């Protein structure tokens, strides 16, 4: 099977070069963080969901797609263009990445980006008043699960 916490840790390790290059803080996401002002820009990692395909009854396995969200929160962003190099660096680091905590025999497909968007909700005005912009990048990988 797989350990979601270990995969999040692998992703944080993989993104550490982006953290260093752009002087960002790095961590796992908690709901409270999205509504709080920040002192410096952040990269936050969070498991989002698992989708299971129909079991392959004869072979006793099932394919699963695990999704993880990387949220980049920017402090004092002057224009969206300033975010683009950081978003590209995250994409480059995670594209086709195979987390070390996974058994390579279970991995069908490495990380693929499936979505990217500016985050907005009713708290945006407060956060934008503090100069905070948030972007979400969703990544997924496909595994073979046995013994479910």
Beta strands, then each sheet from edge to edge (+ up, - down):
strand 1: 25-28
strand 2: 42-52
strand 3: 61-75
strand 4: 107-118
strand 5: 132-146
sheet 1: 1+ 2+ 3- 5+ 4-
end
